[in-house]
Amino acid sequence: MNEINVIYQSRGGNTEVIAKAIAEECGVAAYDIESAVNVSGSDLLFVGMGIYAGKPDSSLLDYLDQLPVNVIKGAAVFTTSATGGEHAALVINLLEHKGIQVYPRHLNVKGKFLFMNKGKPGKDEVKEARDFAREVLDAFNG
Ligand SMILES: Cc1cc2nc3c(=O)[nH]c(=O)nc-3n(C[C@H](O)[C@H](O)[C@H](O)COP(=O)(O)O)c2cc1C
């Protein structure tokens, strides 16, 4: 039986919405990295983060730094940000240094920030998240 976990760091709740959609699609719960859930037994780990001043929060980097080496098999990364751009390089690097194979596509969706992206993540982004989860699961199981 494969163990799937979904963890996220979210200051404002946007990333949490996406994490919950992914987790639901996988039939598991999503955990904030603050919750101290042990993910070392993961065969597949979804890692989500908000982007602040161009980077993930340092708490997420510290968290990933503590993961065991050559234990977790695969990971998939998702971000929310004002631009919806690609901001995952640092995290991917960290994961790969832990011997974790990272799924090549990353999910980067827009999240509300000040007057930008009102209502996001909304229905469309939640659907994107579910589709992403399904795509990763199919690749992982296939
Ligand atoms: C302090 C701060 C700095 C941010 N810096 C950026 C940034 O550099 N680039 C960007 O695209 N979005 C930036 N954002 C927007 C967030 O990435 C966006 O609101 C994201 O969805 C937040 O996720 P969260 O609600 O899970 O914390 C920033 C938001 C905050 C609060």
The ligand as an SDF file (V2000), in Angstrom:
LIG
                    3D

 31 33  0  0  0  0  0  0  0  0999 V2000
    4.4460   39.3930    2.6430 C   0  0  0  0  0  0  0  0  0  0  0  0
    3.9760   38.8720    1.3040 C   0  0  0  0  0  0  0  0  0  0  0  0
    4.8740   38.8990    0.2390 C   0  0  0  0  0  0  0  0  0  0  0  0
    4.4570   38.3980   -1.0230 C   0  0  0  0  0  0  0  0  0  0  0  0
    5.3560   38.3890   -2.0540 N   0  0  0  0  0  0  0  0  0  0  0  0
    4.9670   37.8650   -3.2590 C   0  0  0  0  0  0  0  0  0  0  0  0
    5.8960   37.7710   -4.3440 C   0  0  0  0  0  0  0  0  0  0  0  0
    7.0700   38.1290   -4.2290 O   0  0  0  0  0  0  0  0  0  0  0  0
    5.4550   37.2960   -5.5280 N   0  0  0  0  0  0  0  0  0  0  0  0
    4.1630   36.8630   -5.6950 C   0  0  0  0  0  0  0  0  0  0  0  0
    3.8260   36.4320   -6.7950 O   0  0  0  0  0  0  0  0  0  0  0  0
    3.2580   36.9120   -4.6800 N   0  0  0  0  0  0  0  0  0  0  0  0
    3.6410   37.4000   -3.4770 C   0  0  0  0  0  0  0  0  0  0  0  0
    2.7470   37.4510   -2.4270 N   0  0  0  0  0  0  0  0  0  0  0  0
    1.3860   36.9400   -2.6290 C   0  0  0  0  0  0  0  0  0  0  0  0
    1.2290   35.5240   -2.0750 C   0  0  0  0  0  0  0  0  0  0  0  0
    2.1680   34.6610   -2.6940 O   0  0  0  0  0  0  0  0  0  0  0  0
   -0.1710   34.9760   -2.3400 C   0  0  0  0  0  0  0  0  0  0  0  0
   -1.1040   35.8010   -1.6930 O   0  0  0  0  0  0  0  0  0  0  0  0
   -0.2610   33.5280   -1.8690 C   0  0  0  0  0  0  0  0  0  0  0  0
   -1.4440   32.9560   -2.3540 O   0  0  0  0  0  0  0  0  0  0  0  0
   -0.1970   33.4570   -0.3640 C   0  0  0  0  0  0  0  0  0  0  0  0
   -0.4540   32.1510    0.0490 O   0  0  0  0  0  0  0  0  0  0  0  0
   -1.0800   31.8280    1.4850 P   0  0  0  0  0  0  0  0  0  0  0  0
   -2.4260   32.4990    1.5530 O   0  0  0  0  0  0  0  0  0  0  0  0
   -1.1800   30.3400    1.4850 O   0  0  0  0  0  0  0  0  0  0  0  0
   -0.1350   32.3590    2.4950 O   0  0  0  0  0  0  0  0  0  0  0  0
    3.1330   37.9290   -1.1940 C   0  0  0  0  0  0  0  0  0  0  0  0
    2.2600   37.9300   -0.0970 C   0  0  0  0  0  0  0  0  0  0  0  0
    2.6620   38.3990    1.1380 C   0  0  0  0  0  0  0  0  0  0  0  0
    1.6990   38.3620    2.2880 C   0  0  0  0  0  0  0  0  0  0  0  0
  1  2  1  0
  2  3  1  0
  2 30  2  0
  3  4  2  0
  4  5  1  0
  4 28  1  0
  5  6  2  0
  6  7  1  0
  6 13  1  0
  7  8  2  0
  7  9  1  0
  9 10  1  0
 10 11  2  0
 10 12  1  0
 12 13  2  0
 13 14  1  0
 14 15  1  0
 14 28  1  0
 15 16  1  0
 16 17  1  0
 16 18  1  0
 18 19  1  0
 18 20  1  0
 20 21  1  0
 20 22  1  0
 22 23  1  0
 23 24  1  0
 24 25  2  0
 24 26  1  0
 24 27  1  0
 28 29  2  0
 29 30  1  0
 30 31  1  0
M  END
$$$$
